[in-house]
Amino acid sequence: MPKWDFTHEKTALLVIDMQNDFLLEGAIMEVPKARKLVQPIKQIIDRCREIGVPVVYTEHETHPDRCPMEIANWPHLAHAGMRGGTKGVMTIDELAPLPGEPVVTKHRYSAFFETNLELILRNLRGGNNAVDTLIIVGIMSNICCESTARDAVYRDYKVVFGGDVTTTTCDDAHRATLANMEIFGRVLNFDEIMAKLA
């Protein structure tokens, strides 16, 4: 028996950082494994749209003036990469948001830190169907996805973490994140998520 259950009527989908600068071949922050996520994530997005589950996107922007510690840790981003107003910072075309779907611009790993995400979630659905559960898919599992998931739990959201629809550059780090997420929420794979959205 799971620790808690959820229904799609009170759920939102967070698509974390599926951006050109991470997914295109040769991109400055390329995560090659992420390209294998595109089709399953697209299926989840399409299903959510069919049944009225809100889809919220995040796009990570970096700049030396806004993200000094990120630049310190990733020095090659000091002069290029994930810059606002560029094609690289945009969600890949295959998963592009529809008009009206929220896109949260963030400058830290957590999508909640100094963004309007919490306000967006609070206003997605009203009354008895207020969002209480977040499905998290995207990249990188051990950085932005995990940071966002932890902050969601601190705000009393139930977190469904996509075990095989998140990834990162290191398999060991991904496995460690999934172990952490079993503490903070529930780890479900693609088939399990789709079954809950049936």
C-alpha positions, 0 to 999 in steps of 0.5 A, spaced: 500 500 500 503 506 497 504 512 503 499 516 499 495 516 493 493 521 488 488 523 483 489 527 476 483 532 478 488 535 483 495 534 479 499 538 475 505 536 471 512 540 471 516 539 465 523 541 468 528 544 463 527 540 457 531 546 453 535 546 447 541 547 450 541 541 454 538 536 449 541 538 442 547 534 439 553 538 441 549 543 446 553 547 451 550 543 457 548 537 453 545 531 456 545 525 451 541 521 455 535 526 455 533 525 448 531 518 450 526 522 454 522 526 449 517 521 446 515 518 453 515 525 456 511 527 450 506 522 451 505 524 458 504 531 456 499 529 451 495 525 456 495 531 461 492 535 456 487 530 454 484 530 461 485 537 463 491 536 467 495 543 467 502 542 464 507 547 467 514 548 464 520 551 467 526 554 463 533 555 466 536 561 465 543 563 467 548 569 467 554 571 471 550 577 474 544 573 476 547 566 478 555 567 480 555 560 484 552 556 478 558 560 474 563 558 479 561 551 478 560 551 471 565 556 468 564 554 461 557 558 462 561 564 463 560 567 456 555 563 453 549 558 454 542 558 457 542 566 456 535 569 456 532 571 449 536 565 445 534 559 442 538 555 447 534 557 453 527 555 449 524 548 450 525 543 445 520 544 439 517 537 440 515 539 447 513 546 446 508 549 450 501 551 447 499 558 448 497 559 455 501 554 458 505 557 463 513 557 462 517 559 469 523 562 468 528 560 473 535 562 475 536 557 481 536 549 481 529 549 484 523 552 480 520 555 486 526 559 488 524 567 487 519 565 481 512 565 480 511 558 480 507 557 487 502 563 485 501 559 478 500 552 482 495 556 487 491 559 481 491 553 476 484 550 479 480 552 484 475 550 489 475 543 491 480 541 485 486 545 488 493 542 486 495 538 491 500 533 487 506 535 482 508 530 477 516 531 475 519 529 469 525 532 465 532 534 467 537 534 471 534 529 475 539 530 481 540 537 480 533 541 478 528 536 478 530 534 485 531 541 488 524 542 485 521 536 488 524 537 495 521 545 495 515 542 493 514 537 499 516 543 503 510 547 501 506 540 502 505 538 495 505 530 494 511 529 489 510 524 484 518 523 481 518 520 474 523 514 475 525 513 468 522 520 465 528 524 469 535 523 467 542 526 468 549 525 466 551 520 471 547 513 472 550 513 480 547 520 481 540 518 478 540 512 482 541 516 488 536 521 487 531 516 486 533 513 493 532 520 496 525 521 492 522 515 495 523 519 502 520 525 499 515 523 495 513 517 490 517 514 484 513 512 479 515 510 472 512 512 465 507 506 465 505 507 472 504 515 471 500 513 465 496 508 468 494 514 474 492 518 468 488 513 465 
